[in-house]
Amino acid sequence: MKRAAKIDRSNYQKLVIVGVLLLIMAVLTILSRDFLTITNVTNVFRQVSTTVIAGSAVTLLMISGNFDLSIGSIMAISGTMHALMVVWGVPIPLALALCVLIGVVVGLVNGALVVLLDVPSFIATLGTMYAVRGAAWVITGGNSISRGLSKSYTVLGRGYIGPVPISILITLVIFAVFYFIQRKTLLGKYAYAIGGNRRTALLSGISVKKVGVTLYVLVGALSAFAGAMLSSRLGTGNASVGSGFEFDVVVAVILGGTSLDGGEGSVFGMLIGALIVGFIANGLNLLGVHSFYQDIVKGVVLVGAVFLDRFLKKRIN
């Protein structure tokens, strides 16, 4: 019965957030004639692509009961290094691979601190957030990296295959892979088990430390890839890129139904949460609302998502 309650709650939560997304789209369609156009909707999908890419891994990490505040800083150093390496003459595919490797290294550091040394995830990743962002500023000297970048540098972020942006296609592939990981693989099942009850997971023979480090590595790798893709879209490398990005991802993940306590959540819910945040920001831009007020709305949405999580937990359990 307890398992059935969790399933019912999960399905109910998905229906709620899908309903919220449709309601927001309907309201914005009424308020702005430019909202529900192919160009605008495509633009929103492109803008949330980095959130969905990083959020796919962050969802599994938070389901396991851990947290990562360094993803925005990983994006910054990845984007700057991607631009720098291309300027230095490194082929774009190799530069992209090396950027992902940087993310893997930061993920390993986070995993070692949190999982192996038992440093609270909030403190550990807050430390790496500042350290990695600082390294990005030191590497660039506070300058943007754009001179010497060819048009081919922007293909990943701005290119198209037919009528569909390459960034959206890549995002859908990564989302599908992590949806499969969450639903069909041992890594996904272990993440739920660890987040639900760490001690029981240990007694069941699950390698909690190995799974934890693996999830942090995945978060680092995807955050780095998202940073390189964003740098490609902007056509520049800048250490300020990704500032506050970690909170956009967390809002999307929590809004999508992932519990702060761990053990519950879904990659699909994160996708809907990212779209909700993306459409709200886009709609406010179309309506001419100042960015300061948009930050207020983000804060309200985050608190509302946490409240919804607690409310549904009490109502269904």
MARTORLUM-39731 format. One record per residue (C-alpha): residue number from 1; residue in one letter; y, z, x. Coordinates in steps of 0.25 Angstrom, whole numbers, plus 5000, padded with zeros to 4 digits. Layout:
<nodes>
<node kolpa="NUM" drenpa="A" c2="Y" c3="Z" c1="X"/>
...
</nodes>
This chain:
<nodes>
<node kolpa="1" drenpa="M" c2="5000" c3="5000" c1="5000"/>
<node kolpa="2" drenpa="K" c2="5009" c3="5003" c1="5011"/>
<node kolpa="3" drenpa="R" c2="5007" c3="4990" c1="5018"/>
<node kolpa="4" drenpa="A" c2="5009" c3="4983" c1="5004"/>
<node kolpa="5" drenpa="A" c2="5023" c3="4990" c1="5003"/>
<node kolpa="6" drenpa="K" c2="5027" c3="4985" c1="5016"/>
<node kolpa="7" drenpa="I" c2="5024" c3="4971" c1="5013"/>
<node kolpa="8" drenpa="D" c2="5031" c3="4972" c1="4999"/>
<node kolpa="9" drenpa="R" c2="5043" c3="4978" c1="5006"/>
<node kolpa="10" drenpa="S" c2="5043" c3="4967" c1="5016"/>
<node kolpa="11" drenpa="N" c2="5042" c3="4956" c1="5006"/>
<node kolpa="12" drenpa="Y" c2="5053" c3="4963" c1="4997"/>
<node kolpa="13" drenpa="Q" c2="5062" c3="4964" c1="5009"/>
<node kolpa="14" drenpa="K" c2="5060" c3="4949" c1="5012"/>
<node kolpa="15" drenpa="L" c2="5063" c3="4945" c1="4998"/>
<node kolpa="16" drenpa="V" c2="5076" c3="4954" c1="4998"/>
<node kolpa="17" drenpa="I" c2="5081" c3="4948" c1="5011"/>
<node kolpa="18" drenpa="V" c2="5078" c3="4934" c1="5006"/>
<node kolpa="19" drenpa="G" c2="5085" c3="4937" c1="4993"/>
<node kolpa="20" drenpa="V" c2="5097" c3="4942" c1="5001"/>
<node kolpa="21" drenpa="L" c2="5098" c3="4929" c1="5010"/>
<node kolpa="22" drenpa="L" c2="5098" c3="4920" c1="4997"/>
<node kolpa="23" drenpa="L" c2="5108" c3="4929" c1="4991"/>
<node kolpa="24" drenpa="I" c2="5117" c3="4928" c1="5003"/>
<node kolpa="25" drenpa="M" c2="5115" c3="4913" c1="5004"/>
<node kolpa="26" drenpa="A" c2="5119" c3="4912" c1="4989"/>
<node kolpa="27" drenpa="V" c2="5131" c3="4920" c1="4990"/>
<node kolpa="28" drenpa="L" c2="5136" c3="4913" c1="5002"/>
<node kolpa="29" drenpa="T" c2="5133" c3="4899" c1="4996"/>
<node kolpa="30" drenpa="I" c2="5142" c3="4903" c1="4984"/>
<node kolpa="31" drenpa="L" c2="5153" c3="4908" c1="4993"/>
<node kolpa="32" drenpa="S" c2="5153" c3="4897" c1="5003"/>
<node kolpa="33" drenpa="R" c2="5150" c3="4882" c1="5001"/>
<node kolpa="34" drenpa="D" c2="5148" c3="4880" c1="5015"/>
<node kolpa="35" drenpa="F" c2="5137" c3="4890" c1="5016"/>
<node kolpa="36" drenpa="L" c2="5124" c3="4883" c1="5010"/>
<node kolpa="37" drenpa="T" c2="5125" c3="4871" c1="5018"/>
<node kolpa="38" drenpa="I" c2="5115" c3="4865" c1="5028"/>
<node kolpa="39" drenpa="T" c2="5125" c3="4866" c1="5039"/>
<node kolpa="40" drenpa="N" c2="5128" c3="4880" c1="5037"/>
<node kolpa="41" drenpa="V" c2="5114" c3="4885" c1="5034"/>
<node kolpa="42" drenpa="T" c2="5109" c3="4878" c1="5047"/>
<node kolpa="43" drenpa="N" c2="5120" c3="4885" c1="5054"/>
<node kolpa="44" drenpa="V" c2="5116" c3="4899" c1="5049"/>
<node kolpa="45" drenpa="F" c2="5102" c3="4896" c1="5053"/>
<node kolpa="46" drenpa="R" c2="5106" c3="4892" c1="5067"/>
<node kolpa="47" drenpa="Q" c2="5115" c3="4905" c1="5068"/>
<node kolpa="48" drenpa="V" c2="5104" c3="4914" c1="5064"/>
<node kolpa="49" drenpa="S" c2="5093" c3="4907" c1="5073"/>
<node kolpa="50" drenpa="T" c2="5096" c3="4917" c1="5085"/>
<node kolpa="51" drenpa="T" c2="5094" c3="4929" c1="5075"/>
<node kolpa="52" drenpa="V" c2="5081" c3="4924" c1="5070"/>
<node kolpa="53" drenpa="I" c2="5076" c3="4920" c1="5084"/>
<node kolpa="54" drenpa="A" c2="5079" c3="4934" c1="5090"/>
<node kolpa="55" drenpa="G" c2="5076" c3="4941" c1="5076"/>
<node kolpa="56" drenpa="S" c2="5062" c3="4935" c1="5076"/>
<node kolpa="57" drenpa="A" c2="5058" c3="4944" c1="5088"/>
<node kolpa="58" drenpa="V" c2="5067" c3="4956" c1="5084"/>
<node kolpa="59" drenpa="T" c2="5060" c3="4957" c1="5071"/>
<node kolpa="60" drenpa="L" c2="5047" c3="4959" c1="5077"/>
<node kolpa="61" drenpa="L" c2="5053" c3="4969" c1="5087"/>
<node kolpa="62" drenpa="M" c2="5060" c3="4977" c1="5076"/>
<node kolpa="63" drenpa="I" c2="5047" c3="4977" c1="5067"/>
<node kolpa="64" drenpa="S" c2="5040" c3="4983" c1="5079"/>
<node kolpa="65" drenpa="G" c2="5051" c3="4994" c1="5079"/>
<node kolpa="66" drenpa="N" c2="5059" c3="4990" c1="5091"/>
<node kolpa="67" drenpa="F" c2="5073" c3="4985" c1="5092"/>
<node kolpa="68" drenpa="D" c2="5081" c3="4976" c1="5101"/>
<node kolpa="69" drenpa="L" c2="5097" c3="4976" c1="5103"/>
<node kolpa="70" drenpa="S" c2="5097" c3="4967" c1="5115"/>
<node kolpa="71" drenpa="I" c2="5094" c3="4953" c1="5108"/>
<node kolpa="72" drenpa="G" c2="5109" c3="4949" c1="5108"/>
<node kolpa="73" drenpa="S" c2="5110" c3="4952" c1="5123"/>
<node kolpa="74" drenpa="I" c2="5098" c3="4944" c1="5126"/>
<node kolpa="75" drenpa="M" c2="5104" c3="4932" c1="5118"/>
<node kolpa="76" drenpa="A" c2="5116" c3="4934" c1="5127"/>
<node kolpa="77" drenpa="I" c2="5110" c3="4933" c1="5140"/>
<node kolpa="78" drenpa="S" c2="5100" c3="4923" c1="5136"/>
<node kolpa="79" drenpa="G" c2="5111" c3="4914" c1="5131"/>
<node kolpa="80" drenpa="T" c2="5119" c3="4915" c1="5143"/>
<node kolpa="81" drenpa="M" c2="5108" c3="4913" c1="5153"/>
<node kolpa="82" drenpa="H" c2="5103" c3="4901" c1="5145"/>
<node kolpa="83" drenpa="A" c2="5117" c3="4895" c1="5147"/>
<node kolpa="84" drenpa="L" c2="5118" c3="4899" c1="5161"/>
<node kolpa="85" drenpa="M" c2="5105" c3="4893" c1="5165"/>
<node kolpa="86" drenpa="V" c2="5107" c3="4880" c1="5158"/>
<node kolpa="87" drenpa="V" c2="5121" c3="4879" c1="5166"/>
<node kolpa="88" drenpa="W" c2="5113" c3="4882" c1="5179"/>
<node kolpa="89" drenpa="G" c2="5104" c3="4870" c1="5176"/>
<node kolpa="90" drenpa="V" c2="5092" c3="4877" c1="5170"/>
<node kolpa="91" drenpa="P" c2="5085" c3="4868" c1="5160"/>
<node kolpa="92" drenpa="I" c2="5088" c3="4873" c1="5145"/>
<node kolpa="93" drenpa="P" c2="5073" c3="4876" c1="5142"/>
<node kolpa="94" drenpa="L" c2="5071" c3="4884" c1="5154"/>
<node kolpa="95" drenpa="A" c2="5084" c3="4891" c1="5152"/>
<node kolpa="96" drenpa="L" c2="5080" c3="4895" c1="5138"/>
<node kolpa="97" drenpa="A" c2="5066" c3="4900" c1="5143"/>
<node kolpa="98" drenpa="L" c2="5073" c3="4908" c1="5154"/>
<node kolpa="99" drenpa="C" c2="5082" c3="4914" c1="5143"/>
<node kolpa="100" drenpa="V" c2="5071" c3="4918" c1="5135"/>
<node kolpa="101" drenpa="L" c2="5065" c3="4925" c1="5147"/>
<node kolpa="102" drenpa="I" c2="5077" c3="4933" c1="5149"/>
<node kolpa="103" drenpa="G" c2="5075" c3="4938" c1="5134"/>
<node kolpa="104" drenpa="V" c2="5061" c3="4941" c1="5138"/>
<node kolpa="105" drenpa="V" c2="5065" c3="4950" c1="5149"/>
<node kolpa="106" drenpa="V" c2="5075" c3="4957" c1="5141"/>
<node kolpa="107" drenpa="G" c2="5064" c3="4959" c1="5130"/>
<node kolpa="108" drenpa="L" c2="5055" c3="4965" c1="5141"/>
<node kolpa="109" drenpa="V" c2="5065" c3="4974" c1="5145"/>
<node kolpa="110" drenpa="N" c2="5068" c3="4979" c1="5131"/>
<node kolpa="111" drenpa="G" c2="5053" c3="4980" c1="5128"/>
<node kolpa="112" drenpa="A" c2="5051" c3="4988" c1="5141"/>
<node kolpa="113" drenpa="L" c2="5062" c3="4998" c1="5137"/>
<node kolpa="114" drenpa="V" c2="5058" c3="5000" c1="5123"/>
<node kolpa="115" drenpa="V" c2="5043" c3="4998" c1="5123"/>
<node kolpa="116" drenpa="L" c2="5039" c3="5003" c1="5136"/>
<node kolpa="117" drenpa="L" c2="5050" c3="5013" c1="5140"/>
<node kolpa="118" drenpa="D" c2="5052" c3="5018" c1="5125"/>
<node kolpa="119" drenpa="V" c2="5067" c3="5016" c1="5126"/>
<node kolpa="120" drenpa="P" c2="5072" c3="5015" c1="5111"/>
<node kolpa="121" drenpa="S" c2="5074" c3="5000" c1="5108"/>
<node kolpa="122" drenpa="F" c2="5088" c3="5002" c1="5103"/>
<node kolpa="123" drenpa="I" c2="5092" c3="5008" c1="5117"/>
<node kolpa="124" drenpa="A" c2="5084" c3="4999" c1="5125"/>
<node kolpa="125" drenpa="T" c2="5089" c3="4986" c1="5119"/>
<node kolpa="126" drenpa="L" c2="5103" c3="4991" c1="5118"/>
<node kolpa="127" drenpa="G" c2="5103" c3="4993" c1="5133"/>
<node kolpa="128" drenpa="T" c2="5097" c3="4979" c1="5136"/>
<node kolpa="129" drenpa="M" c2="5107" c3="4973" c1="5126"/>
<node kolpa="130" drenpa="Y" c2="5119" c3="4978" c1="5134"/>
<node kolpa="131" drenpa="A" c2="5112" c3="4975" c1="5148"/>
<node kolpa="132" drenpa="V" c2="5108" c3="4960" c1="5144"/>
<node kolpa="133" drenpa="R" c2="5121" c3="4957" c1="5137"/>
<node kolpa="134" drenpa="G" c2="5128" c3="4963" c1="5150"/>
<node kolpa="135" drenpa="A" c2="5119" c3="4954" c1="5159"/>
<node kolpa="136" drenpa="A" c2="5123" c3="4942" c1="5150"/>
<node kolpa="137" drenpa="W" c2="5138" c3="4945" c1="5153"/>
<node kolpa="138" drenpa="V" c2="5136" c3="4947" c1="5168"/>
<node kolpa="139" drenpa="I" c2="5128" c3="4934" c1="5169"/>
<node kolpa="140" drenpa="T" c2="5139" c3="4926" c1="5162"/>
<node kolpa="141" drenpa="G" c2="5151" c3="4934" c1="5167"/>
<node kolpa="142" drenpa="G" c2="5157" c3="4934" c1="5153"/>
<node kolpa="143" drenpa="N" c2="5157" c3="4919" c1="5152"/>
<node kolpa="144" drenpa="S" c2="5151" c3="4909" c1="5143"/>
<node kolpa="145" drenpa="I" c2="5141" c3="4899" c1="5148"/>
<node kolpa="146" drenpa="S" c2="5144" c3="4885" c1="5143"/>
<node kolpa="147" drenpa="R" c2="5149" c3="4876" c1="5154"/>
<node kolpa="148" drenpa="G" c2="5138" c3="4868" c1="5159"/>
<node kolpa="149" drenpa="L" c2="5129" c3="4868" c1="5146"/>
<node kolpa="150" drenpa="S" c2="5125" c3="4855" c1="5141"/>
<node kolpa="151" drenpa="K" c2="5123" c3="4850" c1="5127"/>
<node kolpa="152" drenpa="S" c2="5108" c3="4852" c1="5128"/>
<node kolpa="153" drenpa="Y" c2="5111" c3="4867" c1="5130"/>
<node kolpa="154" drenpa="T" c2="5115" c3="4868" c1="5115"/>
<node kolpa="155" drenpa="V" c2="5102" c3="4861" c1="5110"/>
<node kolpa="156" drenpa="L" c2="5094" c3="4874" c1="5107"/>
<node kolpa="157" drenpa="G" c2="5106" c3="4880" c1="5099"/>
<node kolpa="158" drenpa="R" c2="5112" c3="4868" c1="5093"/>
<node kolpa="159" drenpa="G" c2="5102" c3="4857" c1="5093"/>
<node kolpa="160" drenpa="Y" c2="5095" c3="4850" c1="5081"/>
<node kolpa="161" drenpa="I" c2="5081" c3="4845" c1="5078"/>
<node kolpa="162" drenpa="G" c2="5084" c3="4835" c1="5067"/>
<node kolpa="163" drenpa="P" c2="5093" c3="4843" c1="5057"/>
<node kolpa="164" drenpa="V" c2="5088" c3="4857" c1="5061"/>
<node kolpa="165" drenpa="P" c2="5094" c3="4865" c1="5073"/>
<node kolpa="166" drenpa="I" c2="5085" c3="4868" c1="5084"/>
<node kolpa="167" drenpa="S" c2="5089" c3="4882" c1="5084"/>
<node kolpa="168" drenpa="I" c2="5084" c3="4884" c1="5070"/>
<node kolpa="169" drenpa="L" c2="5071" c3="4877" c1="5073"/>
<node kolpa="170" drenpa="I" c2="5068" c3="4886" c1="5084"/>
<node kolpa="171" drenpa="T" c2="5072" c3="4898" c1="5076"/>
<node kolpa="172" drenpa="L" c2="5062" c3="4894" c1="5065"/>
<node kolpa="173" drenpa="V" c2="5051" c3="4893" c1="5075"/>
<node kolpa="174" drenpa="I" c2="5054" c3="4906" c1="5082"/>
<node kolpa="175" drenpa="F" c2="5055" c3="4913" c1="5068"/>
<node kolpa="176" drenpa="A" c2="5041" c3="4906" c1="5064"/>
<node kolpa="177" drenpa="V" c2="5035" c3="4911" c1="5077"/>
<node kolpa="178" drenpa="F" c2="5039" c3="4926" c1="5075"/>
<node kolpa="179" drenpa="Y" c2="5036" c3="4925" c1="5060"/>
<node kolpa="180" drenpa="F" c2="5022" c3="4922" c1="5064"/>
<node kolpa="181" drenpa="I" c2="5022" c3="4933" c1="5075"/>
<node kolpa="182" drenpa="Q" c2="5026" c3="4943" c1="5065"/>
<node kolpa="183" drenpa="R" c2="5016" c3="4939" c1="5054"/>
<node kolpa="184" drenpa="K" c2="5004" c3="4934" c1="5062"/>
<node kolpa="185" drenpa="T" c2="5003" c3="4940" c1="5076"/>
<node kolpa="186" drenpa="L" c2="4999" c3="4953" c1="5082"/>
<node kolpa="187" drenpa="L" c2="5013" c3="4955" c1="5088"/>
<node kolpa="188" drenpa="G" c2="5019" c3="4954" c1="5074"/>
<node kolpa="189" drenpa="K" c2="5009" c3="4964" c1="5069"/>
<node kolpa="190" drenpa="Y" c2="5010" c3="4973" c1="5080"/>
<node kolpa="191" drenpa="A" c2="5026" c3="4974" c1="5079"/>
<node kolpa="192" drenpa="Y" c2="5024" c3="4978" c1="5064"/>
<node kolpa="193" drenpa="A" c2="5013" c3="4988" c1="5068"/>
<node kolpa="194" drenpa="I" c2="5022" c3="4994" c1="5080"/>
<node kolpa="195" drenpa="G" c2="5034" c3="4995" c1="5071"/>
<node kolpa="196" drenpa="G" c2="5026" c3="5001" c1="5059"/>
<node kolpa="197" drenpa="N" c2="5020" c3="5012" c1="5068"/>
<node kolpa="198" drenpa="R" c2="5020" c3="5012" c1="5083"/>
<node kolpa="199" drenpa="R" c2="5010" c3="5023" c1="5085"/>
<node kolpa="200" drenpa="T" c2="5000" c3="5016" c1="5075"/>
<node kolpa="201" drenpa="A" c2="5002" c3="5003" c1="5082"/>
<node kolpa="202" drenpa="L" c2="4999" c3="5010" c1="5096"/>
<node kolpa="203" drenpa="L" c2="4986" c3="5016" c1="5090"/>
<node kolpa="204" drenpa="S" c2="4982" c3="5003" c1="5085"/>
<node kolpa="205" drenpa="G" c2="4982" c3="4997" c1="5099"/>
<node kolpa="206" drenpa="I" c2="4994" c3="4989" c1="5098"/>
<node kolpa="207" drenpa="S" c2="5002" c3="4987" c1="5111"/>
<node kolpa="208" drenpa="V" c2="5015" c3="4992" c1="5106"/>
<node kolpa="209" drenpa="K" c2="5022" c3="4991" c1="5119"/>
<node kolpa="210" drenpa="K" c2="5017" c3="4977" c1="5122"/>
<node kolpa="211" drenpa="V" c2="5021" c3="4972" c1="5108"/>
<node kolpa="212" drenpa="G" c2="5035" c3="4979" c1="5109"/>
<node kolpa="213" drenpa="V" c2="5038" c3="4972" c1="5122"/>
<node kolpa="214" drenpa="T" c2="5033" c3="4959" c1="5117"/>
<node kolpa="215" drenpa="L" c2="5043" c3="4960" c1="5105"/>
<node kolpa="216" drenpa="Y" c2="5055" c3="4964" c1="5114"/>
<node kolpa="217" drenpa="V" c2="5051" c3="4952" c1="5123"/>
<node kolpa="218" drenpa="L" c2="5051" c3="4943" c1="5111"/>
<node kolpa="219" drenpa="V" c2="5065" c3="4948" c1="5106"/>
<node kolpa="220" drenpa="G" c2="5071" c3="4945" c1="5120"/>
<node kolpa="221" drenpa="A" c2="5065" c3="4931" c1="5121"/>
<node kolpa="222" drenpa="L" c2="5070" c3="4927" c1="5107"/>
<node kolpa="223" drenpa="S" c2="5083" c3="4933" c1="5109"/>
<node kolpa="224" drenpa="A" c2="5085" c3="4926" c1="5122"/>
<node kolpa="225" drenpa="F" c2="5081" c3="4913" c1="5115"/>
<node kolpa="226" drenpa="A" c2="5091" c3="4915" c1="5104"/>
<node kolpa="227" drenpa="G" c2="5101" c3="4918" c1="5114"/>
<node kolpa="228" drenpa="A" c2="5099" c3="4905" c1="5122"/>
<node kolpa="229" drenpa="M" c2="5099" c3="4897" c1="5108"/>
<node kolpa="230" drenpa="L" c2="5112" c3="4904" c1="5104"/>
<node kolpa="231" drenpa="S" c2="5118" c3="4900" c1="5118"/>
<node kolpa="232" drenpa="S" c2="5113" c3="4886" c1="5116"/>
<node kolpa="233" drenpa="R" c2="5120" c3="4886" c1="5102"/>
<node kolpa="234" drenpa="L" c2="5133" c3="4891" c1="5107"/>
<node kolpa="235" drenpa="G" c2="5132" c3="4882" c1="5119"/>
<node kolpa="236" drenpa="T" c2="5136" c3="4894" c1="5129"/>
<node kolpa="237" drenpa="G" c2="5130" c3="4906" c1="5135"/>
<node kolpa="238" drenpa="N" c2="5138" c3="4919" c1="5132"/>
<node kolpa="239" drenpa="A" c2="5135" c3="4933" c1="5135"/>
<node kolpa="240" drenpa="S" c2="5141" c3="4937" c1="5121"/>
<node kolpa="241" drenpa="V" c2="5131" c3="4929" c1="5113"/>
<node kolpa="242" drenpa="G" c2="5122" c3="4937" c1="5105"/>
<node kolpa="243" drenpa="S" c2="5131" c3="4949" c1="5104"/>
<node kolpa="244" drenpa="G" c2="5127" c3="4957" c1="5091"/>
<node kolpa="245" drenpa="F" c2="5115" c3="4947" c1="5089"/>
<node kolpa="246" drenpa="E" c2="5105" c3="4959" c1="5090"/>
<node kolpa="247" drenpa="F" c2="5112" c3="4964" c1="5077"/>
<node kolpa="248" drenpa="D" c2="5111" c3="4951" c1="5070"/>
<node kolpa="249" drenpa="V" c2="5096" c3="4951" c1="5073"/>
<node kolpa="250" drenpa="V" c2="5094" c3="4965" c1="5069"/>
<node kolpa="251" drenpa="V" c2="5101" c3="4963" c1="5056"/>
<node kolpa="252" drenpa="A" c2="5092" c3="4951" c1="5053"/>
<node kolpa="253" drenpa="V" c2="5080" c3="4958" c1="5056"/>
<node kolpa="254" drenpa="I" c2="5083" c3="4970" c1="5048"/>
<node kolpa="255" drenpa="L" c2="5088" c3="4962" c1="5037"/>
<node kolpa="256" drenpa="G" c2="5075" c3="4955" c1="5037"/>
<node kolpa="257" drenpa="G" c2="5068" c3="4967" c1="5034"/>
<node kolpa="258" drenpa="T" c2="5063" c3="4972" c1="5048"/>
<node kolpa="259" drenpa="S" c2="5063" c3="4988" c1="5047"/>
<node kolpa="260" drenpa="L" c2="5071" c3="4996" c1="5057"/>
<node kolpa="261" drenpa="D" c2="5059" c3="5005" c1="5058"/>
<node kolpa="262" drenpa="G" c2="5049" c3="4994" c1="5062"/>
<node kolpa="263" drenpa="G" c2="5036" c3="4989" c1="5056"/>
<node kolpa="264" drenpa="E" c2="5043" c3="4980" c1="5046"/>
<node kolpa="265" drenpa="G" c2="5050" c3="4966" c1="5046"/>
<node kolpa="266" drenpa="S" c2="5048" c3="4951" c1="5047"/>
<node kolpa="267" drenpa="V" c2="5054" c3="4939" c1="5054"/>
<node kolpa="268" drenpa="F" c2="5056" c3="4932" c1="5041"/>
<node kolpa="269" drenpa="G" c2="5065" c3="4944" c1="5036"/>
<node kolpa="270" drenpa="M" c2="5073" c3="4943" c1="5049"/>
<node kolpa="271" drenpa="L" c2="5075" c3="4928" c1="5047"/>
<node kolpa="272" drenpa="I" c2="5081" c3="4931" c1="5033"/>
<node kolpa="273" drenpa="G" c2="5089" c3="4942" c1="5039"/>
<node kolpa="274" drenpa="A" c2="5095" c3="4933" c1="5049"/>
<node kolpa="275" drenpa="L" c2="5098" c3="4922" c1="5039"/>
<node kolpa="276" drenpa="I" c2="5105" c3="4933" c1="5030"/>
<node kolpa="277" drenpa="V" c2="5114" c3="4937" c1="5042"/>
<node kolpa="278" drenpa="G" c2="5116" c3="4923" c1="5046"/>
<node kolpa="279" drenpa="F" c2="5120" c3="4918" c1="5032"/>
<node kolpa="280" drenpa="I" c2="5129" c3="4930" c1="5030"/>
<node kolpa="281" drenpa="A" c2="5137" c3="4928" c1="5043"/>
<node kolpa="282" drenpa="N" c2="5138" c3="4913" c1="5040"/>
<node kolpa="283" drenpa="G" c2="5143" c3="4915" c1="5026"/>
<node kolpa="284" drenpa="L" c2="5153" c3="4925" c1="5030"/>
<node kolpa="285" drenpa="N" c2="5158" c3="4915" c1="5040"/>
<node kolpa="286" drenpa="L" c2="5159" c3="4904" c1="5030"/>
<node kolpa="287" drenpa="L" c2="5167" c3="4914" c1="5021"/>
<node kolpa="288" drenpa="G" c2="5176" c3="4917" c1="5033"/>
<node kolpa="289" drenpa="V" c2="5173" c3="4931" c1="5034"/>
<node kolpa="290" drenpa="H" c2="5177" c3="4937" c1="5048"/>
<node kolpa="291" drenpa="S" c2="5166" c3="4940" c1="5058"/>
<node kolpa="292" drenpa="F" c2="5170" c3="4955" c1="5058"/>
<node kolpa="293" drenpa="Y" c2="5166" c3="4956" c1="5043"/>
<node kolpa="294" drenpa="Q" c2="5153" c3="4949" c1="5046"/>
<node kolpa="295" drenpa="D" c2="5149" c3="4960" c1="5056"/>
<node kolpa="296" drenpa="I" c2="5152" c3="4970" c1="5045"/>
<node kolpa="297" drenpa="V" c2="5142" c3="4962" c1="5036"/>
<node kolpa="298" drenpa="K" c2="5132" c3="4961" c1="5047"/>
<node kolpa="299" drenpa="G" c2="5132" c3="4977" c1="5048"/>
<node kolpa="300" drenpa="V" c2="5131" c3="4978" c1="5033"/>
<node kolpa="301" drenpa="V" c2="5119" c3="4968" c1="5032"/>
<node kolpa="302" drenpa="L" c2="5112" c3="4976" c1="5043"/>
<node kolpa="303" drenpa="V" c2="5114" c3="4990" c1="5036"/>
<node kolpa="304" drenpa="G" c2="5110" c3="4983" c1="5023"/>
<node kolpa="305" drenpa="A" c2="5097" c3="4978" c1="5030"/>
<node kolpa="306" drenpa="V" c2="5093" c3="4991" c1="5035"/>
<node kolpa="307" drenpa="F" c2="5096" c3="4997" c1="5021"/>
<node kolpa="308" drenpa="L" c2="5088" c3="4987" c1="5014"/>
<node kolpa="309" drenpa="D" c2="5076" c3="4990" c1="5024"/>
<node kolpa="310" drenpa="R" c2="5077" c3="5005" c1="5021"/>
<node kolpa="311" drenpa="F" c2="5079" c3="5003" c1="5006"/>
<node kolpa="312" drenpa="L" c2="5067" c3="4993" c1="5005"/>
<node kolpa="313" drenpa="K" c2="5058" c3="5003" c1="5013"/>
<node kolpa="314" drenpa="K" c2="5061" c3="5015" c1="5004"/>
<node kolpa="315" drenpa="R" c2="5060" c3="5006" c1="4991"/>
<node kolpa="316" drenpa="I" c2="5046" c3="5000" c1="4994"/>
<node kolpa="317" drenpa="N" c2="5040" c3="5011" c1="5003"/>
</nodes>
